[in-house]
Amino acid sequence: MRYLILTGMFVAAIIHVCAQQPGDAGQKLIREKCIAVHASLPMDRFAVKNYPILFDSIEVVDYRSDTSRIGIVGTKPRTQKEILFHRPVNQQLSAYLNAGYTNARGGYRLLVTIRDLWVSNATNAGYSAFDEPFFDLSFRLEAYLRVQNEYVPITLLDTVVTEPGRTASFMASRIVPALVSRFMDKVADHDLDVDIVARKTISYHQVDSFCRSRYDYPMDTATVLVKGVYSNVGEFLDNHPFVTQYRLSKDRGANLTLSTPDGQGHFV
């Protein structure tokens, strides 16, 4: 017999990947298995201080595979929570950026793409001195300056922060504004007039194509899941399980046992 060990981290990873557009089977699974909690972003212009007058508007487009939430974490005992903003993620971040980083006197328009914004249980991290769990926050935003109907790539911030928090939603409410501030400071460090002249402009189609290329795998668009057992994440992304004949059983300790055919009509 083979023993199938399902760790919380692996289950969370599978749920993250299977989350697609609202209303599909992946979203239904998450809603059934996870408790919804909310993170907040301050909508107060005075929360951001001394930012230079650059932009009159900031547009945000969410290119993550799961645009409904900003994380899924395992909690005690044997429960999972999905972390949401109070509004769709692109709308929430757009409102935050426009409240704190735009001014009617600004002369530029900015496009921000969300490539990664996800909270998960920290890898190989225990608890802080205050008995708070650690969480990972993966973050990648990219900035494009809009010039008429073209775009100039400006900068990006791509990082993972591991921090303790009473809850994952509290950690996200504290860390996301700090990372957004670092990202916008990187944008402000550029001489935008020089970038407009020196850098090659690209179309919105090119921006869109580049951002979507990372999700070019069968499971991202699959409407029918092939029945079977995926032995690794690669098989899952390809929607092609290696084990298609199997039996699952559970002992009193809630451990799952996977049995596969031995070629002689028996499952071992």
TORRO-635864 format. One record per residue: x, y, z of N, C-alpha, C, CB in turn; residue in three letters. Coordinates in steps of 0.02 Angstrom, whole numbers, padded with zeros to 5 digits, always signed. Glycine has a CB too. Layout:
BEGIN
XYZXYZXYZXYZala...
END
This chain:
BEGIN
+00041-00060+00000+00000+00000+00000+00044+00063+00000-00047+00000+00061met+00019+00113-00032+00053+00178-00031+00014+00223+00016+00059+00209-00102arg+00049+00261+00056+00017+00307+00102+00018+00377+00072+00051+00305+00172tyr-00040+00404+00065-00047+00471+00036-00049+00522+00092-00111+00476-00008leu+00004+00562+00097+00008+00613+00149-00012+00680+00120+00080+00616+00180ile-00065+00706+00143-00090+00770+00118-00075+00824+00170-00166+00767+00103leu-00024+00862+00159-00008+00916+00205-00052+00976+00191+00066+00935+00200thr-00059+01019+00242-00098+01080+00233-00071+01124+00178-00103+01118+00297gly-00004+01126+00173+00027+01169+00123+00009+01147+00052+00103+01170+00131met+00011+01079+00041-00004+01054-00026-00076+01066-00044+00012+00979-00030phe-00121+01054+00004-00192+01066-00008-00204+01139-00024-00233+01045+00052val-00172+01184+00013-00180+01256-00001-00155+01273-00070-00144+01297+00052ala-00099+01243-00090-00072+01256-00157-00120+01233-00211-00004+01222-00166ala-00149+01173-00202-00197+01148-00251-00258+01193-00255-00218+01076-00233ile-00284+01215-00196-00342+01259-00196-00325+01324-00231-00366+01272-00124ile-00264+01350-00219-00244+01412-00251-00244+01405-00326-00174+01433-00226his-00216+01351-00352-00211+01343-00424-00279+01331-00455-00164+01285-00441val-00323+01294-00420-00387+01277-00450-00437+01334-00447-00417+01216-00417cys-00420+01387-00411-00466+01444-00408-00462+01483-00473-00448+01490-00347ala-00517+01486-00509-00518+01521-00573-00571+01575-00570-00532+01472-00631gln-00612+01580-00621-00662+01632-00623-00718+01616-00573-00691+01639-00693gln-00751+01669-00547-00806+01658-00500-00859+01614-00531-00836+01725-00479pro-00885+01568-00490-00940+01526-00512-00919+01457-00534-00977+01558-00566gly-00854+01443-00545-00834+01378-00568-00824+01331-00509-00770+01382-00610asp-00806+01269-00524-00800+01218-00472-00747+01235-00420-00785+01150-00503ala-00692+01267-00444-00638+01284-00397-00661+01335-00346-00579+01311-00435gly-00698+01386-00369-00723+01436-00323-00774+01406-00274-00755+01494-00361gln-00815+01361-00299-00865+01330-00255-00831+01289-00201-00912+01285-00296lys-00777+01253-00220-00740+01214-00171-00712+01258-00116-00684+01175-00205leu-00683+01315-00135-00653+01360-00086-00707+01387-00039-00617+01418-00120ile-00763+01408-00067-00816+01435-00024-00842+01383+00025-00873+01461-00067arg-00843+01320+00004-00867+01267+00048-00817+01249+00103-00884+01205+00007glu-00752+01253+00087-00701+01229+00132-00669+01283+00175-00648+01194+00093lys-00677+01345+00156-00640+01399+00190-00687+01448+00224-00596+01436+00140cys-00664+01475+00279-00699+01529+00314-00673+01596+00286-00687+01525+00392ile-00718+01640+00268-00699+01704+00238-00681+01755+00292-00755+01731+00193ala-00623+01786+00285-00603+01841+00329-00579+01898+00284-00546+01819+00380val-00580+01960+00310-00567+02018+00269-00507+02058+00294-00628+02063+00266his-00466+02080+00246-00412+02127+00260-00434+02196+00237-00345+02105+00225ala-00404+02247+00267-00425+02316+00252-00366+02356+00225-00453+02349+00315ser-00382+02405+00183-00334+02455+00161-00364+02523+00177-00318+02448+00084leu-00324+02568+00206-00351+02634+00223-00367+02674+00161-00302+02673+00268pro-00427+02704+00160-00447+02746+00103-00439+02820+00117-00520+02731+00084met-00394+02836+00163-00383+02904+00185-00323+02934+00148-00372+02908+00262asp-00334+02990+00113-00279+03022+00076-00221+03039+00122-00304+03085+00042arg-00235+03053+00185-00183+03074+00231-00142+03014+00257-00213+03112+00290phe-00162+02953+00238-00123+02894+00257-00057+02893+00220-00162+02829+00244ala-00053+02926+00162+00008+02932+00122+00031+03004+00126-00004+02910+00047val+00092+03013+00150+00117+03081+00162+00176+03098+00116+00138+03089+00235lys+00176+03159+00091+00233+03188+00055+00249+03153-00011+00294+03187+00099asn+00200+03121-00042+00213+03091-00108+00211+03146-00160+00162+03034-00125tyr+00258+03147-00206+00260+03201-00256+00199+03201-00301+00323+03196-00298pro+00181+03259-00327+00124+03265-00372+00145+03241-00441+00097+03339-00374ile+00123+03181-00460+00142+03152-00524+00082+03130-00565+00189+03094-00512leu+00036+03095-00534-00017+03061-00571-00086+03091-00556-00017+02986-00554phe-00125+03098-00610-00194+03119-00599-00241+03059-00596-00216+03167-00655asp-00217+03000-00618-00258+02940-00614-00213+02879-00616-00310+02937-00671ser-00235+02826-00582-00198+02762-00581-00248+02706-00595-00161+02751-00513ile-00236+02668-00647-00278+02611-00665-00244+02547-00641-00291+02608-00741glu-00284+02500-00615-00257+02437-00590-00291+02379-00626-00267+02431-00513val-00250+02332-00651-00275+02271-00683-00245+02212-00647-00258+02269-00759val-00288+02164-00628-00267+02106-00590-00255+02047-00637-00320+02087-00536asp-00192+02025-00643-00174+01970-00687-00158+01906-00650-00116+01991-00730tyr-00178+01901-00588-00165+01839-00551-00214+01785-00575-00172+01850-00475arg-00196+01722-00563-00240+01667-00583-00304+01667-00541-00205+01600-00576ser-00299+01688-00479-00358+01692-00435-00367+01766-00416-00349+01648-00371asp-00417+01797-00447-00428+01869-00436-00481+01882-00383-00448+01902-00501thr-00506+01829-00351-00561+01838-00303-00537+01853-00233-00603+01777-00302ser-00475+01834-00216-00452+01839-00147-00377+01854-00147-00466+01773-00107arg-00350+01865-00087-00278+01879-00083-00242+01826-00042-00266+01948-00053ile-00274+01770-00028-00238+01718+00007-00282+01664+00035-00198+01748+00062gly-00252+01607+00050-00284+01552+00085-00233+01525+00135-00308+01495+00035ile-00252+01520+00198-00206+01496+00249-00240+01441+00290-00183+01554+00295val-00198+01395+00315-00222+01345+00361-00218+01370+00432-00182+01281+00354gly-00269+01357+00472-00270+01379+00541-00288+01320+00585-00320+01437+00551thr-00281+01330+00650-00297+01277+00697-00371+01283+00717-00252+01281+00760lys-00406+01226+00727-00384+01158+00712-00414+01135+00646-00403+01110+00768pro-00372+01118+00599-00392+01088+00535-00443+01129+00497-00419+01019+00546arg-00434+01194+00497-00478+01238+00458-00436+01280+00412-00521+01282+00504thr-00468+01307+00361-00434+01353+00315-00475+01416+00308-00423+01320+00246gln-00440+01472+00297-00473+01536+00289-00453+01566+00223-00457+01583+00348lys-00502+01595+00188-00486+01633+00128-00485+01707+00148-00539+01620+00070glu-00435+01743+00123-00426+01813+00141-00450+01856+00084-00352+01829+00159ile-00498+01899+00098-00528+01941+00048-00519+02015+00066-00603+01924+00041leu-00521+02058+00015-00533+02129+00028-00609+02139+00030-00500+02174-00027phe-00630+02197+00051-00702+02211+00055-00731+02224-00015-00716+02270+00101his-00688+02237-00064-00708+02246-00133-00664+02202-00176-00704+02321-00154arg-00682+02190-00240-00636+02154-00284-00566+02183-00281-00662+02156-00356pro-00515+02140-00286-00447+02160-00272-00424+02219-00315-00400+02102-00282val-00438+02217-00379-00415+02273-00422-00450+02338-00403-00429+02257-00496asn-00515+02334-00385-00550+02395-00364-00524+02421-00297-00626+02380-00359gln-00510+02375-00250-00485+02396-00185-00417+02430-00191-00481+02336-00137gln-00372+02399-00230-00305+02428-00237-00308+02492-00278-00258+02378-00270leu-00351+02495-00328-00359+02556-00367-00383+02613-00323-00406+02545-00425ser-00433+02600-00281-00459+02652-00237-00405+02675-00188-00520+02626-00197ala-00365+02629-00163-00312+02646-00116-00259+02689-00151-00279+02583-00088tyr-00237+02669-00210-00186+02707-00246-00210+02776-00266-00163+02668-00308leu-00272+02779-00290-00298+02844-00312-00311+02891-00254-00361+02835-00353asn-00328+02862-00195-00339+02904-00136-00274+02934-00110-00372+02864-00081ala-00219+02896-00114-00157+02918-00082-00103+02944-00129-00130+02864-00044gly-00107+02925-00193-00050+02939-00238-00069+02979-00300-00018+02874-00259tyr-00129+03006-00303-00147+03047-00361-00166+03118-00338-00206+03015-00400thr-00164+03162-00386-00181+03232-00373-00207+03262-00438-00119+03273-00345asn-00258+03303-00434-00288+03333-00493-00237+03373-00534-00346+03378-00474ala-00183+03394-00502-00131+03433-00536-00078+03388-00569-00098+03481-00488arg-00084+03323-00559-00035+03277-00589-00042+03275-00665-00043+03207-00561gly+00014+03264-00698+00013+03265-00771+00022+03197-00804+00065+03311-00796gly+00025+03143-00766+00038+03077-00794-00018+03029-00774+00106+03050-00770tyr-00025+02977-00815-00072+02923-00800-00033+02858-00793-00128+02917-00855arg-00049+02820-00742-00011+02760-00726-00055+02698-00732+00020+02765-00656leu-00027+02645-00761-00058+02579-00761-00018+02534-00714-00062+02548-00833leu-00052+02503-00666-00020+02456-00620-00050+02387-00632-00029+02479-00546val-00007+02338-00645-00031+02269-00652-00012+02230-00590-00001+02237-00715thr-00061+02192-00566-00049+02147-00509-00029+02079-00537-00112+02142-00462ile+00033+02060-00526+00057+01995-00548+00057+01944-00492+00127+02001-00578arg+00064+01968-00431+00063+01924-00373+00043+01964-00312+00132+01889-00362asp-00005+01939-00274-00025+01967-00210-00060+01911-00173-00072+02032-00219leu-00022+01876-00131-00048+01814-00103-00018+01801-00034-00034+01754-00149trp-00063+01786+00014-00043+01770+00082-00050+01695+00092-00085+01809+00134val+00001+01664+00122+00000+01592+00136+00036+01578+00201+00031+01552+00077ser+00030+01518+00225+00068+01498+00284+00142+01498+00267+00046+01428+00309asn+00182+01525+00312+00254+01530+00300+00285+01460+00298+00288+01572+00355ala+00334+01452+00254+00370+01389+00248+00424+01385+00301+00401+01382+00177thr+00424+01330+00339+00476+01318+00390+00482+01374+00441+00543+01307+00357asn+00425+01402+00461+00427+01454+00512+00377+01436+00567+00409+01524+00482ala+00397+01446+00628+00354+01428+00685+00314+01487+00709+00396+01400+00741gly+00322+01503+00773+00284+01557+00804+00332+01609+00831+00238+01530+00859tyr+00309+01671+00835+00349+01726+00861+00352+01723+00937+00321+01794+00838ser+00390+01769+00966+00396+01772+01038+00328+01786+01071+00446+01824+01058ala+00282+01816+01033+00215+01831+01059+00165+01777+01040+00192+01900+01035phe+00190+01719+01020+00148+01662+01002+00103+01678+00942+00105+01641+01062asp+00130+01718+00896+00094+01734+00834+00122+01693+00777+00098+01809+00818glu+00080+01664+00734+00105+01625+00677+00137+01670+00625+00049+01585+00645pro+00181+01641+00584+00212+01678+00529+00174+01664+00465+00287+01658+00522phe+00171+01715+00422+00139+01708+00357+00186+01736+00303+00071+01745+00356phe+00181+01709+00243+00216+01736+00185+00168+01779+00145+00244+01678+00141asp+00192+01836+00121+00153+01878+00076+00195+01887+00013+00135+01947+00109leu+00172+01856-00042+00205+01862-00107+00176+01923-00143+00197+01797-00150ser+00220+01964-00169+00199+02029-00195+00237+02046-00258+00210+02085-00142phe+00200+02061-00311+00232+02086-00373+00184+02134-00407+00253+02027-00421arg+00203+02196-00410+00167+02246-00448+00213+02274-00502+00140+02303-00403leu+00185+02291-00559+00223+02320-00614+00191+02386-00635+00227+02271-00674glu+00232+02434-00652+00208+02501-00669+00222+02517-00742+00240+02554-00623ala+00170+02543-00776+00176+02565-00846+00148+02636-00851+00139+02516-00896tyr+00185+02680-00881+00162+02748-00892+00123+02751-00957+00222+02798-00893leu+00062+02777-00953+00021+02782-01013+00037+02846-01050-00054+02778-00996arg+00055+02839-01114+00069+02896-01157+00024+02890-01218+00145+02899-01178val-00030+02929-01218-00083+02924-01269-00110+02853-01267-00056+02943-01341gln-00103+02814-01320-00129+02746-01321-00074+02693-01315-00169+02734-01384asn-00015+02714-01295+00041+02668-01286+00062+02669-01213+00100+02688-01333glu+00108+02623-01196+00130+02616-01127+00206+02610-01124+00098+02554-01094tyr+00235+02641-01073+00307+02639-01062+00320+02600-00997+00337+02711-01058val+00355+02543-01001+00371+02507-00939+00416+02549-00894+00406+02438-00955pro+00398+02555-00831+00436+02597-00785+00476+02556-00734+00389+02645-00748ile+00442+02518-00693+00477+02480-00641+00431+02427-00613+00503+02526-00584thr+00458+02386-00568+00418+02335-00534+00446+02324-00464+00417+02269-00574leu+00406+02293-00423+00428+02269-00357+00406+02197-00350+00400+02314-00299leu+00454+02152-00342+00440+02080-00338+00475+02054-00276+00465+02043-00403asp+00437+02033-00226+00467+02012-00163+00420+01965-00125+00484+02073-00119thr+00448+01932-00075+00409+01892-00028+00428+01914+00042+00421+01815-00039val+00379+01931+00082+00390+01953+00151+00362+01901+00198+00357+02023+00164val+00402+01882+00247+00380+01835+00299+00375+01873+00365+00429+01775+00306thr+00315+01876+00392+00303+01915+00452+00254+01879+00498+00275+01985+00433glu+00259+01891+00564+00209+01863+00609+00147+01908+00611+00238+01856+00681pro+00092+01879+00633+00031+01918+00641-00020+01880+00681+00002+01936+00573gly-00063+01917+00715-00116+01883+00753-00157+01839+00707-00161+01934+00789arg-00172+01866+00649-00207+01828+00597-00176+01847+00530-00284+01843+00598thr-00189+01807+00479-00163+01822+00413-00193+01886+00385-00177+01764+00365ala-00257+01899+00399-00288+01960+00374-00259+02022+00407-00364+01958+00385ser-00242+02017+00471-00210+02073+00505-00141+02086+00476-00206+02060+00582phe-00104+02032+00464-00037+02039+00434-00042+02073+00366-00004+01970+00428met-00091+02051+00325-00098+02081+00259-00116+02155+00263-00151+02043+00219ala-00160+02173+00309-00180+02243+00317-00121+02287+00336-00235+02249+00369ser-00072+02258+00370-00013+02296+00392+00041+02298+00339+00015+02266+00456arg+00052+02243+00303+00109+02237+00258+00094+02263+00188+00132+02166+00254ile+00034+02252+00162+00019+02273+00093+00029+02348+00084-00053+02255+00075val+00004+02392+00128+00017+02464+00118+00092+02480+00119-00017+02504+00172pro+00131+02445+00161+00203+02458+00163+00237+02439+00097+00235+02420+00221ala+00216+02383+00068+00246+02362+00004+00223+02407-00053+00227+02290-00011leu+00161+02428-00052+00137+02475-00103+00176+02540-00098+00061+02489-00094val+00191+02563-00038+00230+02624-00029+00300+02616-00060+00236+02641+00045ser+00332+02559-00048+00398+02547-00078+00394+02547-00154+00427+02480-00054arg+00342+02515-00180+00332+02512-00253+00322+02582-00282+00272+02468-00270phe+00280+02622-00252+00267+02689-00278+00327+02735-00269+00207+02720-00243met+00368+02723-00218+00430+02761-00211+00478+02745-00268+00463+02747-00143asp+00479+02682-00289+00521+02663-00346+00498+02699-00409+00521+02587-00356lys+00432+02704-00417+00405+02740-00475+00427+02813-00473+00328+02735-00478val+00421+02844-00414+00437+02915-00407+00511+02929-00416+00416+02940-00339ala+00554+02878-00406+00626+02888-00415+00645+02897-00489+00663+02828-00387asp+00600+02880-00534+00614+02886-00606+00600+02957-00630+00572+02835-00646his+00640+02979-00678+00626+03040-00715+00580+03020-00772+00692+03075-00741asp+00515+03029-00763+00466+03003-00811+00473+03035-00880+00397+03014-00784leu+00491+03098-00883+00500+03130-00948+00557+03098-00987+00514+03205-00939asp+00610+03080-00951+00666+03046-00984+00645+02977-01007+00727+03041-00936val+00607+02941-00964+00585+02873-00983+00541+02874-01045+00547+02841-00925asp+00499+02925-01051+00455+02929-01110+00495+02933-01174+00408+02990-01104ile+00551+02970-01172+00593+02978-01231+00639+02918-01241+00634+03042-01226val+00668+02893-01187+00721+02843-01193+00696+02771-01199+00766+02848-01133ala+00637+02758-01175+00613+02689-01173+00563+02675-01229+00581+02673-01106arg+00564+02614-01252+00519+02593-01306+00448+02587-01280+00542+02526-01337lys+00400+02613-01317+00330+02606-01298+00302+02540-01324+00289+02666-01324thr+00253+02514-01288+00221+02452-01309+00146+02463-01306+00242+02391-01264ile+00109+02420-01341+00036+02425-01342+00006+02391-01281+00008+02395-01407ser-00057+02406-01267-00091+02372-01213-00096+02297-01227-00162+02402-01201tyr-00105+02279-01290-00107+02208-01309-00043+02173-01289-00120+02200-01385his+00014+02206-01298+00077+02176-01279+00083+02169-01203+00136+02218-01305gln+00060+02219-01166+00059+02214-01093+00015+02155-01072+00033+02280-01061val-00044+02152-01102-00092+02099-01084-00065+02030-01100-00158+02111-01121asp-00035+02023-01159-00007+01958-01180+00049+01936-01134+00018+01962-01252ser+00093+01983-01116+00149+01967-01072+00124+01945-01003+00196+02027-01065phe+00075+01980-00977+00050+01965-00909+00013+01899-00907+00005+02020-00885cys-00019+01880-00961-00058+01818-00962-00016+01756-00978-00114+01824-01011arg+00045+01765-01003+00084+01708-01026+00102+01659-00971+00147+01733-01058ser+00108+01682-00909+00127+01637-00854+00073+01587-00837+00144+01678-00792arg+00010+01598-00860-00045+01553-00844-00064+01509-00904-00105+01592-00820tyr-00018+01500-00950-00033+01461-01010-00023+01387-00997+00012+01484-01068asp-00069+01357-00958-00067+01285-00946-00139+01258-00948-00032+01268-00878tyr-00148+01194-00963-00216+01167-00975-00264+01177-00917-00211+01095-00989pro-00242+01169-00854-00289+01174-00798-00319+01243-00791-00254+01154-00734met-00285+01293-00818-00309+01361-00812-00375+01372-00850-00257+01410-00836asp-00385+01333-00903-00445+01341-00944-00487+01278-00946-00425+01361-01014thr-00469+01227-00909-00505+01163-00911-00576+01172-00884-00468+01109-00872ala-00625+01144-00919-00694+01143-00895-00712+01074-00868-00742+01163-00951thr-00672+01023-00885-00683+00955-00860-00617+00932-00829-00706+00907-00918val-00620+00912-00766-00560+00887-00732-00556+00811-00742-00562+00904-00656leu-00498+00788-00764-00487+00717-00775-00486+00682-00707-00422+00703-00815val-00526+00629-00699-00530+00594-00636-00466+00554-00624-00592+00549-00634lys-00438+00560-00565-00378+00522-00548-00341+00555-00491-00333+00517-00609gly-00282+00529-00477-00240+00555-00423-00178+00588-00454-00219+00498-00373val-00168+00652-00438-00110+00688-00463-00052+00676-00415-00125+00765-00469tyr+00003+00651-00441+00060+00636-00397+00105+00695-00387+00100+00578-00426ser+00096+00749-00427+00136+00809-00418+00098+00868-00448+00206+00802-00451asn+00122+00928-00435+00087+00988-00458+00089+00993-00534+00119+01051-00426val+00142+00969-00566+00147+00971-00638+00090+00932-00672+00213+00943-00661gly+00075+00873-00645+00019+00834-00672-00047+00871-00664+00015+00766-00638glu-00053+00905-00607-00114+00944-00595-00120+01001-00645-00115+00971-00524phe-00066+01038-00656-00069+01094-00704-00085+01070-00774-00002+01131-00704leu-00063+01009-00791-00077+00981-00857-00145+00946-00860-00023+00932-00876asp-00180+00942-00803-00244+00906-00800-00236+00835-00825-00298+00943-00841asn-00182+00803-00803-00165+00736-00828-00139+00693-00771-00113+00740-00886his-00184+00664-00729-00161+00624-00673-00129+00559-00696-00219+00609-00626pro-00074+00541-00663-00039+00479-00679-00079+00418-00656+00031+00478-00648phe-00110+00423-00597-00148+00368-00568-00222+00378-00584-00136+00362-00491val-00250+00334-00625-00320+00341-00644-00364+00286-00614-00328+00340-00719thr-00332+00232-00590-00368+00179-00555-00342+00176-00483-00361+00110-00591gln-00386+00182-00435-00363+00186-00366-00421+00175-00318-00329+00254-00352tyr-00404+00164-00256-00452+00163-00202-00423+00202-00144-00469+00089-00182arg-00467+00239-00110-00446+00277-00052-00482+00250+00010-00461+00352-00061leu-00444+00243+00064-00474+00223+00128-00445+00267+00183-00461+00147+00143ser-00481+00272+00238-00459+00314+00293-00461+00275+00358-00502+00378+00297lys-00406+00279+00398-00405+00244+00461-00432+00289+00516-00334+00221+00479asp-00431+00265+00578-00460+00303+00633-00421+00367+00648-00462+00260+00696arg-00359+00369+00627-00319+00429+00637-00327+00479+00582-00247+00410+00643gly-00376+00468+00537-00391+00513+00480-00336+00514+00428-00403+00583+00506ala-00291+00462+00428-00240+00457+00377-00269+00423+00316-00178+00418+00403asn-00255+00450+00257-00280+00421+00195-00230+00371+00167-00294+00477+00143leu-00257+00316+00142-00215+00265+00110-00238+00258+00038-00219+00197+00148thr-00190+00263-00008-00204+00256-00079-00182+00187-00102-00168+00311-00120leu-00229+00149-00130-00214+00083-00157-00221+00084-00232-00261+00029-00126ser-00173+00053-00267-00173+00051-00340-00171-00022-00364-00113+00091-00369thr-00194-00035-00426-00196-00104-00450-00126-00135-00455-00229-00107-00519pro-00121-00200-00439-00057-00235-00444-00050-00274-00509-00048-00282-00385asp-00099-00268-00554-00096-00303-00617-00128-00371-00615-00026-00311-00638gly-00150-00393-00557-00181-00459-00551-00251-00453-00522-00138-00504-00507gln-00281-00395-00530-00349-00385-00506-00356-00365-00434-00387-00446-00516gly-00300-00349-00401-00301-00330-00331-00274-00259-00324-00259-00380-00287his-00298-00225-00272-00271-00158-00255-00224-00165-00197-00329-00108-00239phe-00164-00138-00205-00113-00144-00153-00085-00075-00136-00055-00193-00175val
END
